Amino acid sequence: MRLLLLLLPPLLFVSGCATTRAPAKTIVIPPRHERAYDDYHYAPAVRVGDTVIVSGIPAGPGEDYDARVRAMFKRLKTTLEAAGATLDDVVEIDTFHVDAKDPPTFQAEFARFLAIHKEYFPTGYPAWTAVGTTALLADGAPVEMRAVAVVGSGKQLVVQRPPAAQ
């Protein structure tokens, strides 16, 4: 009996390790974006467990800035849906802006971008890093966006604010 008590904790540890597996890595390729993976060797999105990482999506096509940025958000939505997520599940975005020559021009372009951003993220805003850059791989794209989503997280939104000052 004493030997069994001594062997039981290591056996439980080993059996627990044997059943625990890393989540699968799933490459997600939305319809009409097969070239990204086949020709350019990158995944439009990768899902690991409930986490979806979306590669950079350039703004476009469209006749003007607003149309291009809206097309980018629509493509993000399509990519997320292919991975089983929604815009509500987005927890982080990074945007890269070409027209950010100095703080005043960046702020002006950012205000324009923000108005469109609010159409797609009306509440439960994701974390966001906006970066000015000199060029993007996609010719003529004024901005590019990447995103991270956690499937289902948008259904359980909590906004945590500091307590009101007294």
N, C-alpha and C positions, 0 to 999 in steps of 0.2 A: 504494500500500500504506500509506504514511504517513497519507494522508487517511482511509482506512478505520479505522486504529487510533485516530485522533482522534475520529471520529464514532461508533465502536462503544459507548463508555460511555454517552453521552447516549441513543443508540437503545435500549440495553438498559434504561436507567432508564424511558424513555417506554413501552416495551412492557411492562415490569413493572407500571407504574401503570395501564395500560389493562386489565390482567386482574384487578387487585385490586378487589374490590367490598365495600362494607359489607354485613354480614349483613342479611337481611330482618327487618322488624319484624312479628311476628305477634300479633294480638289473639286471646287465648284466652278463649272463653266456654264454661264447663262447662254440661252439660245443666241446664235449669231455672233458669238465671241470666241469661237473655237481657235481662231488664228492667234489669239493671245497665248494660248498654251502650246499649240502646235508649231507656230512660226517664231514667236518671240520668247518662248520658254519661261513664261510666268503664269501663275494661277490668278485668274480674276478674283477669286476668293478661296480661302481655306477655312474649313470648319473642323475644329477639334473639340469634341464634346459639345457643349452649348455655346462655345465662343466662335464667332465668325470674324475673320480678318479680311477686309476688302482692300485689294490693291488700289493704287492711285487711279482715279477716273478723271480724265481731262474734260473740261467744259466743251460742249459742242455735240453735234452740229447745231447751227442756228444762224439767223441773219444778224443778230446783235448780241451784246453782252448778256442781257436778261434771258434771251432765248437759249443761249449756250449754257448758262448756269442752270437753268431749269432742266435742260436735257441731261446735264450731269447728275442732278438730283434724281431724275426719273431713272437713269441707268443704275444709280445706287439702289433705288427701290427694287428694280428688276433683279439685280445681283443678290440682294438680301433675300428676296422671295425664293430665288433658286436654291438658297442655302437654308431655307426654312425660317428666316427671320423677317422682321418688319422694321420700318423706320423707327417705331416706338422702342425697339430693342437696341438701338444704337447708343453706346455708352461713351464713345470718343470719336472725334473727327480731327483730322489735320488738313489744313488747306494751304496751298502754295500759290501765291499771287504774283504774277509777272509785272503788273502795272504799279507796283509799290516802289517808286523811284526815290521817295523821301516820305517822312511821316505825314505831311498834308495830303499827298496823292494817295498814300496807302489808306488813310482814314476816309477819304472820299470814296474810294473803290470799296472799302470794307462796309461802309454804310449802304451802298448799293447791293452788295452781296448779302448783307444782314437782312434786308427787306425780303429777299427771296428765301433765305435760310428760314425765316419765320413761317413761310408758307408750308414748309416740309417738317419743321420742328416747332409747332405752335406752343407746346408745353413739354416739360420733362427734358429740357435741353441737355445734349451730351456735353462732356468735357470737350474743349476745343482749343487747338493751337493753330494760329494763323501766322504764316511765314512769308515774308517777301523774298522773291528770288529773281534771278536775271533771265532764266529761260526754262522752258519745259520741253520734254521730248515731243509732245504733240504740237505740231506747227500751228500757230494761230490761237491756241487755247490760252485764255486770259488767266485761268485758274485750274488747279487740279486738286482733287480731294481723295483722301483715304479714310477708312472708317473701321471701327471695331464694334461688334454687336454681341450681346449675350441673349440667346434665344429665350423668349418668354419674360425677360426682365421688364419689358414695357408694361406688362399686366400688373406689376406690383410696384408702381412708382411711389416713392417717398421723397419729399423735398425737406431736407433737414436744414433749418435756419437757426441762427443763434437766438437765445432768448431775448425778448424785447428789453431795452434799457429802461431802468426805473428811475 
